Amino acid sequence: MQMTKRFLAALAAGLFTAASAQADTAFVTNEKDHTVSIIDTDKMEVIATLEVGERPRGVLLSKDFSKLYICASDDDTVQIMDVATREIIGELPSGADPEQFYLHPNNRHLYIANEDDNIATVVDVESSEVLAQVDVGVEPEGMAVSYDGTVAVNTSETTNMVHWIDTKSFELVDNTLVDQRPRHAEFEPDDSLLWVSSEIGGTVSIIDVKTRQIIKKIRFAIKGVHKDRVQPVGIQLSKDGKYAFVALGPSNHIAVVDRKSYEVEKYILVGRRVWHMGQTHDGKKLLTTNGVSGDVTVIDVEKLKAIKSIKVGRYPWGVAIKP
């Protein structure tokens, strides 16, 4: 009898652990409420709302998911949140008006776009030391670092360029001209290609990383939506390697792009002014931040269908998801 009880208890604990492991936690920045909404992706509901710095936008997690980094743009700082306690435990010298940023695979070097100063700042997250400030184009926005850690890229909205930065020397080594107002950059996992969205240009450029030349441009057209409202912003590459999801801003749609043919397979209607996205770690759900409607849309990735809208704060901007 005692062994049976122990077996049942162990079985129940195992089932609980397995069930719990399926639920990721999403952190969504609300830039006009100065808060972060925390979403249980299994229940698909907000479980907490936390006050943070002024105008939070970019958000990402450390490689071990223990810390959450938040660009508090109007406070000119990057805040560090302890994920376990959900308390702000420190700040990093970010430079002026940090918007997007990216953490190097070494889990220490944080690359930050400073829109007002036309620079990219590199900060050591452990020592809080500013390692470099790299002159880039006018109004830097997007940041990304290659998976092998050798190169960082920044996009400048007014100069309309992708700026290539050597991560050893922290020097600008090349520039690639893209269409008007580039917003976001995303490396393929094998570092062969870089995807870059151009908001006003209405395109996504596919760039060969070795040559730093554009090999393909993707354009978008949504029936019943004026072309000026189709504005590519965030990009999320699906974990199964099939799709690139492109947030199309005030068109209120996500484009589903085949990663091999570069053809648009489908448009998915979401909330108003869709900005950025995050995917659960099992690859089954895609979350979109919809600024004007103040909500997050959950998309079933297998069915390519929106399944729920979750109300968050005012003007949700970025999302980071912890397993």
Secondary structure as GFF3:
##gff-version 3
##sequence-region A 1 323
A	DSSP	alpha_helix	2	21	.	.	.	ID=ss1
A	DSSP	beta_strand	25	30	.	.	.	ID=ss2
A	DSSP	beta_strand	35	40	.	.	.	ID=ss3
A	DSSP	beta_strand	45	51	.	.	.	ID=ss4
A	DSSP	beta_strand	56	61	.	.	.	ID=ss5
A	DSSP	beta_strand	67	72	.	.	.	ID=ss6
A	DSSP	three_ten_helix	73	75	.	.	.	ID=ss7
A	DSSP	beta_strand	77	82	.	.	.	ID=ss8
A	DSSP	beta_strand	87	93	.	.	.	ID=ss9
A	DSSP	beta_strand	98	103	.	.	.	ID=ss10
A	DSSP	beta_strand	109	114	.	.	.	ID=ss11
A	DSSP	beta_strand	119	124	.	.	.	ID=ss12
A	DSSP	beta_strand	130	135	.	.	.	ID=ss13
A	DSSP	beta_strand	140	145	.	.	.	ID=ss14
A	DSSP	beta_strand	151	156	.	.	.	ID=ss15
A	DSSP	beta_strand	161	166	.	.	.	ID=ss16
A	DSSP	beta_strand	171	177	.	.	.	ID=ss17
A	DSSP	beta_strand	182	187	.	.	.	ID=ss18
A	DSSP	beta_strand	193	198	.	.	.	ID=ss19
A	DSSP	beta_strand	203	208	.	.	.	ID=ss20
A	DSSP	beta_strand	213	219	.	.	.	ID=ss21
A	DSSP	three_ten_helix	227	229	.	.	.	ID=ss22
A	DSSP	beta_strand	235	237	.	.	.	ID=ss23
A	DSSP	beta_strand	243	247	.	.	.	ID=ss24
A	DSSP	beta_strand	253	258	.	.	.	ID=ss25
A	DSSP	beta_strand	264	269	.	.	.	ID=ss26
A	DSSP	beta_strand	274	279	.	.	.	ID=ss27
A	DSSP	beta_strand	285	290	.	.	.	ID=ss28
A	DSSP	beta_strand	295	300	.	.	.	ID=ss29
A	DSSP	beta_strand	305	311	.	.	.	ID=ss30
A	DSSP	beta_strand	316	322	.	.	.	ID=ss31
###
